[in-house]
Amino acid sequence: MIWPYPRLVAHRGGGILAPENTLLAIDTGWQLGYRAAEIDAALTRDEIPVLLHDDTLERTTNGRGRLDEVNADHVAGLDAGSWLDARFAAARVPTLDAALQRCSEQGIWLNVEIKPVPGHEVRTGELVARAVAQFWSRAPFPGRHDSQATPPPLLSSFSPDALVAARLAAPGLRLGVLFTEVPSDWQAVLRRLGAFSLHCDHHHLSAQVAHAIRAAGYGLLCYTVNDPARARELLDWGVDAICTDRIDLIKPDADLQVPAPRVPFTGT
């Protein structure tokens, strides 16, 4: 099996061009030809998965405090766009379900990063995975039986506890393990977690390690790659996909979108 997903992924939905982790961000990526997005999912106090990167609300909304201290209905009313530009004041923090719905309508594949507020790793992994699996099982789903149908989302996280919980809650979904720097025992970690892919900061990746990951049968995604020349270099190393903020510079219709390396996957 080769990498079954798009090779270019819009970071937090729309990169730097729209407020991160909003439906507007997803729409912006789609308008520029992106058919894959990375989003962050965390839990509110009443355990509703919503799109938010940080543990707290201050950076990307006009709210205050930790996400696990407020309910979803409060979060839904916050301004999630003015921090980037006043013209985005209407942007809101969507639920994970709303983001899944928008992406299914537009044919966008998702890498859903499980982003637990500290202390909620297991519960966040469980509920995010369950929400994704339940959405995917609903009918009707556009293009479900079409050979060109969008593949199910891939779940990723820096938290092993969240990934274990996700595996138990939704064993049919594939998992990606996030690292800043690839550790020496990466293969043992991926094997223990039953992972499909490894995701890492491209600054800490070498061609040798990239080749080793691919030869071991795992997918390889690098973040956050914002220079087209660096993107080309990584793809030449055999990296399967790159996640980028510069969806205006790294374009899906450019010659970066080369066929995936045909190295078989031997993992799950």
Sequence and secondary structure as in RCSB ss.txt:
>XXXX:A:sequence
MIWPYPRLVAHRGGGILAPENTLLAIDTGWQLGYRAAEIDAALTRDEIPVLLHDDTLERTTNGRGRLDEVNADHV
AGLDAGSWLDARFAAARVPTLDAALQRCSEQGIWLNVEIKPVPGHEVRTGELVARAVAQFWSRAPFPGRHDSQAT
PPPLLSSFSPDALVAARLAAPGLRLGVLFTEVPSDWQAVLRRLGAFSLHCDHHHLSAQVAHAIRAAGYGLLCYTV
NDPARARELLDWGVDAICTDRIDLIKPDADLQVPAPRVPFTGT
>XXXX:A:secstr
    S SEEEGGGTGGGS TTSHHHHHHHHHTT  EEEEEEEE TT  EEE SSSBSTTTSS  SBGGGS HHHH
HTS  STTT GGGTT    BHHHHHHHHHHHT EEEEEE   TT HHHHHHHHHHHHHHHHH S  TTTTSTT  
   EEEES HHHHHHHHHH TTS EEEEESS  TTHHHHHHHHT SEEEEEGGG  HHHHHHHHHTT EEEEE  
  HHHHHHHHHHT  EEEES TTTS TTSTT            
